[in-house]
Amino acid sequence: MMPKPSLHIGLVGPLPPPYGGMANQTMQLVELLRSEGMTVSVVQTNAAYRPRWVAGIPVIRALFRLIPYLRTLWQLSGRCQVVHLMANSGWSWHLFAAPAIWIAKIRRTPLVVNYRGGEAASFLAASTHSIRISMRQTSALVVPSGFLQAVFARFGIPATIVPNIIDLARFNNPAPRRSQRRHLVVARNLEPIYDNETAIRAFSTVHRRYPDATLTIAGSGPLAESLQALSDSLGLAGAVSFTGRLDRDAMARVYRESDIAINPSLIDNMPNSVLEALAIGIPVVSTDVGGVPFIVADEQTALLVPAKSPDAMAESILRLIEDPTLADRLVDNGRAEVRKYTWQQVWPLLAEVYGKAVIQHAARRSEEMS
């Protein structure tokens, strides 16, 4: 059931900067919900520390962020009609998600958990009891993929699929189909779970065959120096560029200038980088981990390879370079597939979740008062 246009939604989640999957989705959701006539109030989970010098003091800085966060959550839950909580695994759940759930419960406001993150299985296994208790206080759990839906089902927690949203207005200007596809791009942060090392080693093999091939790595993180050193040690100093983390418009430009997108991650759910590459019209080589096979099919919309296998990744990249027909087929199929992630397709699903949450909450309140 579609909610009425005057519905007031309290959106709780991270916002850029830094630019990343969940932060970008939160910012995009604010814009799109307002375009539908919703009133949206935001509580930012990654707000800047105040005063700034607190950021350098562990533990103390957590308190300086948590106390204003809880106060703002309390105020928000008292004035909105439904809380939409962007949630993830680990400390983020315990520090930000769980308090939001319980404050909404105390304030008698329906809350929808929007869970994302490829490490859900290990997190649920370690914290099953506490998560189940918290989830019983919510109105709904939505996840972006069938992969996460299946993970939660194994722990007896039902979930509704509401996919990630791809902004085709930003990613709908297709990349030109060049006769030589030799500019590769990786759009993942420089963290262990995204295994950029495998991408660099795969590219080294490609570069030996095609010395004019180049690789752009768009992301930031703790492995920046070691990955740069690896690139230099493999003789790729002039062929690999590290851009740092980019905003949405800059990332769209990088995709448009690239020929092949690589996703080397070890753990994944529904990577926006893969969907964005499909939307912009460049073929994708990805590891077959987590939720990736739920959004792309091997040999149909992407080429999938085992994790931590630079040889297999290099072989697939070379196939795309040397077989333009295969590359074009993946591009055409990918652009058709990604249309299911547009706002026009996702909004009715999300609107139904909101509508049910508000109606069921009102029914429970009525029963309590009768």
C-alpha positions as CSV (number, residue, x, y, z in Angstrom):
1,M,0.0,0.0,0.0
2,M,1.4,3.4,-1.0
3,P,1.9,5.8,1.9
4,K,0.2,9.1,1.8
5,P,2.3,12.0,0.3
6,S,2.6,13.7,3.7
7,L,4.4,10.8,5.3
8,H,7.3,11.9,7.5
9,I,10.2,9.6,7.3
10,G,13.2,9.7,9.7
11,L,16.2,8.3,7.8
12,V,19.1,7.1,10.0
13,G,22.4,6.4,8.3
14,P,25.8,7.6,7.1
15,L,26.2,10.4,4.6
16,P,29.1,11.4,2.4
17,P,31.9,12.3,2.9
18,P,33.4,9.8,2.7
19,Y,31.8,8.5,-0.4
20,G,30.9,4.8,-0.2
21,G,28.2,2.3,-0.9
22,M,25.9,2.9,2.1
23,A,26.6,6.6,2.4
24,N,25.8,7.1,-1.3
25,Q,22.6,5.1,-1.0
26,T,21.5,7.1,2.1
27,M,22.1,10.4,0.3
28,Q,20.3,9.2,-2.8
29,L,17.4,7.9,-0.8
30,V,16.9,11.3,0.8
31,E,16.8,13.0,-2.6
32,L,14.4,10.4,-4.1
33,L,12.0,10.2,-1.2
34,R,11.7,14.0,-1.2
35,S,11.0,13.9,-4.9
36,E,8.0,11.7,-4.1
37,G,6.6,14.3,-1.7
38,M,7.9,12.7,1.5
39,T,9.1,14.8,4.4
40,V,12.5,13.4,5.3
41,S,14.5,14.2,8.4
42,V,18.0,12.7,8.6
43,V,20.1,11.5,11.6
44,Q,23.7,11.1,10.4
45,T,25.6,8.2,12.0
46,N,29.0,9.4,10.8
47,A,28.6,13.1,11.7
48,A,31.8,15.0,12.3
49,Y,33.2,15.0,15.8
50,R,32.6,18.2,17.8
51,P,35.1,19.6,18.8
52,R,37.3,18.3,16.1
53,W,40.3,17.5,18.4
54,V,38.2,14.7,20.0
55,A,38.6,12.6,16.8
56,G,42.2,11.8,17.9
57,I,41.1,10.3,21.3
58,P,39.8,6.6,21.1
59,V,36.8,5.7,23.3
60,I,36.3,9.4,24.3
61,R,35.5,10.2,20.7
62,A,32.8,7.5,20.6
63,L,31.1,9.1,23.5
64,F,31.2,12.5,21.9
65,R,29.5,11.1,18.8
66,L,27.1,8.7,20.6
67,I,25.6,11.1,23.1
68,P,24.4,13.7,20.5
69,Y,23.3,10.8,18.2
70,L,21.1,9.4,20.9
71,R,19.6,12.8,21.7
72,T,18.8,13.4,18.1
73,L,17.4,9.9,17.7
74,W,15.0,10.6,20.6
75,Q,13.8,13.8,19.1
76,L,13.4,12.3,15.6
77,S,11.4,9.3,16.8
78,G,9.0,11.6,18.5
79,R,8.1,13.6,15.4
80,C,8.3,11.2,12.4
81,Q,5.8,8.6,11.3
82,V,8.3,5.8,10.4
83,V,12.0,5.4,11.0
84,H,14.1,4.0,8.1
85,L,17.4,2.7,9.6
86,M,20.4,1.9,7.4
87,A,22.2,-0.9,9.2
88,N,25.4,-2.9,8.9
89,S,27.3,-5.6,10.8
90,G,29.7,-5.5,13.7
91,W,30.3,-2.5,16.0
92,S,28.1,-0.3,13.7
93,W,25.1,-2.4,14.6
94,H,25.7,-2.3,18.3
95,L,26.7,1.4,18.4
96,F,24.1,2.9,16.0
97,A,21.4,0.4,14.9
98,A,20.5,-1.3,18.2
99,P,20.0,2.1,20.0
100,A,17.8,3.4,17.1
101,I,15.6,0.3,17.3
102,W,15.1,0.6,21.1
103,I,14.5,4.3,21.1
104,A,11.9,3.9,18.3
105,K,10.3,1.2,20.4
106,I,10.2,3.4,23.5
107,R,8.8,6.3,21.5
108,R,6.2,4.0,19.8
109,T,7.3,4.8,16.3
110,P,7.4,2.1,13.6
111,L,11.0,1.3,12.4
112,V,12.2,-0.4,9.2
113,V,15.6,-1.9,9.3
114,N,17.4,-1.7,5.9
115,Y,20.3,-4.1,6.4
116,R,23.3,-4.4,4.1
117,G,26.7,-5.9,4.2
118,G,28.3,-9.1,3.0
119,E,29.5,-10.2,6.4
120,A,25.9,-10.8,7.7
121,A,26.3,-14.6,8.1
122,S,29.3,-14.4,10.5
123,F,27.8,-11.5,12.4
124,L,24.4,-13.2,12.9
125,A,26.1,-16.4,14.0
126,A,28.0,-14.5,16.7
127,S,25.1,-12.3,17.9
128,T,22.0,-14.3,17.0
129,H,20.2,-13.9,20.4
130,S,20.6,-10.1,20.7
131,I,19.8,-9.5,17.1
132,R,16.6,-11.6,17.3
133,I,15.5,-9.7,20.4
134,S,16.1,-6.3,18.7
135,M,14.5,-7.4,15.4
136,R,11.3,-8.3,17.3
137,Q,10.9,-4.6,18.2
138,T,10.9,-3.5,14.5
139,S,8.2,-3.3,11.9
140,A,10.1,-4.8,9.0
141,L,13.5,-5.9,7.8
142,V,14.4,-5.1,4.2
143,V,17.6,-6.3,2.4
144,P,18.9,-5.5,-1.0
145,S,19.4,-9.0,-2.4
146,G,18.2,-12.6,-2.3
147,F,21.6,-13.4,-0.9
148,L,20.9,-11.5,2.3
149,Q,17.3,-12.7,2.5
150,A,18.6,-16.3,2.4
151,V,21.2,-15.5,5.1
152,F,18.6,-14.1,7.5
153,A,16.2,-16.9,6.8
154,R,18.8,-19.4,8.1
155,F,18.6,-17.6,11.4
156,G,14.7,-17.6,11.4
157,I,14.5,-13.9,10.6
158,P,12.2,-13.0,7.6
159,A,13.3,-10.2,5.2
160,T,11.8,-8.4,2.3
161,I,13.9,-7.6,-0.8
162,V,14.1,-3.9,-1.7
163,P,17.1,-3.6,-4.1
164,N,19.8,-0.9,-4.2
165,I,19.0,2.1,-6.4
166,I,21.0,3.0,-9.4
167,D,20.7,6.6,-10.6
168,L,20.4,6.2,-14.4
169,A,20.3,9.9,-14.8
170,R,23.9,9.9,-13.7
171,F,25.0,6.6,-15.2
172,N,22.8,6.4,-18.3
173,N,25.3,8.2,-20.7
174,P,26.9,5.0,-22.0
175,A,30.7,4.6,-22.3
176,P,31.8,4.6,-25.9
177,R,32.5,1.2,-27.4
178,R,36.2,1.4,-28.3
179,S,38.0,-1.0,-30.7
180,Q,40.6,-1.6,-28.0
181,R,39.3,-2.3,-24.5
182,R,42.5,-1.8,-22.4
183,H,41.6,0.7,-19.6
184,L,40.5,-1.2,-16.5
185,V,38.9,0.2,-13.4
186,V,38.4,-1.0,-9.8
187,A,36.0,1.0,-7.6
188,R,36.5,-0.6,-4.2
189,N,38.1,0.8,-1.0
190,L,41.6,-0.2,-0.2
191,E,40.8,-2.6,2.5
192,P,41.6,-6.3,2.9
193,I,38.1,-7.6,2.2
194,Y,38.1,-6.0,-1.3
195,D,41.4,-7.7,-2.3
196,N,42.8,-5.1,-4.6
197,E,46.0,-7.0,-4.5
198,T,44.5,-9.7,-6.7
199,A,43.3,-7.1,-9.2
200,I,46.8,-5.6,-9.4
201,R,48.4,-9.0,-9.9
202,A,45.8,-9.9,-12.6
203,F,46.5,-6.6,-14.3
204,S,50.2,-7.4,-14.3
205,T,49.5,-10.5,-16.4
206,V,47.4,-8.4,-18.8
207,H,50.0,-5.7,-19.0
208,R,52.7,-8.2,-20.0
209,R,50.6,-9.0,-23.1
210,Y,49.3,-5.5,-23.7
211,P,51.9,-2.9,-22.5
212,D,49.5,-0.1,-23.3
213,A,46.9,-1.4,-20.9
214,T,46.1,0.8,-17.8
215,L,44.4,0.3,-14.5
216,T,42.6,3.0,-12.4
217,I,41.9,2.1,-8.7
218,A,39.2,4.5,-7.3
219,G,39.1,4.1,-3.5
220,S,40.8,4.9,-0.3
221,G,41.8,2.9,2.8
222,P,44.6,1.6,5.0
223,L,46.2,-0.5,2.3
224,A,47.0,2.5,0.0
225,E,50.8,2.5,0.6
226,S,51.2,-1.3,0.4
227,L,49.2,-1.5,-2.8
228,Q,51.2,1.3,-4.4
229,A,54.3,-0.5,-3.4
230,L,53.1,-3.8,-4.9
231,S,52.2,-2.0,-8.1
232,D,55.7,-0.5,-8.3
233,S,57.4,-3.8,-7.5
234,L,55.6,-5.4,-10.5
235,G,56.8,-2.7,-12.8
236,L,53.4,-1.1,-13.1
237,A,54.2,2.4,-11.8
238,G,53.2,4.2,-15.0
239,A,50.3,2.0,-15.7
240,V,48.3,2.0,-12.4
241,S,46.8,5.1,-11.0
242,F,45.2,5.6,-7.6
243,T,42.6,8.3,-7.5
244,G,41.5,8.1,-3.9
245,R,37.8,8.0,-3.1
246,L,35.6,9.9,-5.6
247,D,32.1,11.4,-5.4
248,R,29.3,10.1,-7.5
249,D,29.8,12.4,-10.5
250,A,33.6,11.9,-10.6
251,M,33.0,8.1,-10.4
252,A,30.6,8.2,-13.3
253,R,33.3,10.0,-15.4
254,V,35.9,7.4,-14.5
255,Y,33.5,4.6,-15.6
256,R,32.8,6.4,-18.8
257,E,36.5,6.6,-19.6
258,S,37.1,2.9,-18.8
259,D,36.6,-0.3,-20.8
260,I,36.4,-3.1,-18.2
261,A,35.4,-3.0,-14.6
262,I,36.9,-5.4,-12.0
263,N,35.4,-6.4,-8.7
264,P,38.0,-8.5,-6.8
265,S,36.3,-8.6,-3.4
266,L,36.4,-11.5,-1.0
267,I,33.1,-10.7,0.7
268,D,30.2,-8.9,-0.9
269,N,26.5,-8.4,-0.9
270,M,25.2,-6.2,-3.7
271,P,28.1,-4.1,-4.8
272,N,27.0,-0.8,-6.3
273,S,30.2,-0.6,-8.2
274,V,29.1,-3.6,-10.3
275,L,25.6,-2.2,-10.9
276,E,27.1,1.2,-11.8
277,A,29.5,-0.4,-14.3
278,L,26.6,-2.3,-15.9
279,A,24.5,0.9,-16.1
280,I,27.3,2.9,-17.7
281,G,27.9,0.1,-20.3
282,I,31.2,-1.5,-19.6
283,P,31.7,-5.3,-19.1
284,V,32.4,-6.6,-15.6
285,V,34.8,-9.2,-14.3
286,S,34.0,-10.1,-10.7
287,T,34.6,-12.7,-8.0
288,D,31.7,-15.0,-7.5
289,V,31.4,-14.3,-3.7
290,G,28.4,-13.7,-1.5
291,G,25.5,-11.9,-3.3
292,V,27.3,-11.2,-6.6
293,P,25.8,-14.3,-8.4
294,F,22.4,-13.0,-7.3
295,I,22.8,-9.8,-9.4
296,V,24.9,-11.0,-12.4
297,A,25.0,-14.3,-14.3
298,D,28.3,-15.7,-15.5
299,E,28.8,-15.5,-19.2
300,Q,25.5,-13.6,-19.5
301,T,25.8,-10.2,-17.7
302,A,29.4,-10.6,-16.4
303,L,32.3,-12.9,-16.1
304,L,32.7,-14.5,-12.7
305,V,35.9,-16.0,-11.3
306,P,36.9,-17.5,-7.9
307,A,38.2,-15.2,-5.2
308,K,41.9,-14.7,-4.7
309,S,42.7,-16.1,-8.2
310,P,44.7,-13.5,-10.2
311,D,45.3,-16.0,-13.0
312,A,41.5,-16.6,-13.5
313,M,40.8,-12.9,-13.3
314,A,43.5,-12.1,-15.9
315,E,42.2,-14.8,-18.2
316,S,38.7,-13.3,-18.1
317,I,40.0,-9.8,-18.7
318,L,42.0,-11.0,-21.7
319,R,38.9,-12.7,-23.1
320,L,37.1,-9.3,-23.0
321,I,40.0,-7.5,-24.6
322,E,40.3,-10.1,-27.4
323,D,36.7,-10.9,-28.0
324,P,34.7,-7.8,-28.7
325,T,31.6,-9.8,-29.5
326,L,31.6,-11.3,-26.0
327,A,32.2,-7.9,-24.4
328,D,29.4,-6.3,-26.4
329,R,27.0,-9.1,-25.5
330,L,27.7,-8.7,-21.8
331,V,27.3,-4.9,-22.1
332,D,23.9,-5.2,-23.8
333,N,22.6,-7.8,-21.3
334,G,23.9,-5.8,-18.4
335,R,22.3,-2.6,-19.4
336,A,19.0,-4.4,-19.7
337,E,19.4,-6.2,-16.4
338,V,20.3,-3.1,-14.4
339,R,17.0,-1.4,-15.2
340,K,15.3,-3.4,-12.4
341,Y,17.3,-1.2,-10.0
342,T,15.9,2.1,-11.0
343,W,13.9,4.2,-8.6
344,Q,10.7,3.6,-10.7
345,Q,11.1,-0.1,-9.9
346,V,12.3,0.2,-6.3
347,W,9.9,2.9,-5.0
348,P,6.7,0.9,-5.1
349,L,8.4,-1.9,-3.1
350,L,9.7,0.5,-0.5
351,A,6.4,2.4,-0.4
352,E,4.6,-0.8,0.4
353,V,6.9,-1.6,3.3
354,Y,6.4,1.9,4.7
355,G,2.6,1.6,4.3
356,K,2.4,-1.7,6.0
357,A,4.6,-0.5,8.8
358,V,2.4,2.5,9.5
359,I,-0.9,0.6,9.2
360,Q,0.2,-2.3,11.4
361,H,1.6,0.0,14.0
362,A,-1.6,2.0,14.1
363,A,-3.6,-1.3,14.5
364,R,-1.5,-2.4,17.4
365,R,-1.9,1.0,19.1
366,S,-5.6,0.8,18.6
367,E,-5.7,-2.7,20.2
368,E,-3.7,-1.5,23.2
369,M,-6.1,1.4,23.8
370,S,-9.2,-0.6,23.5
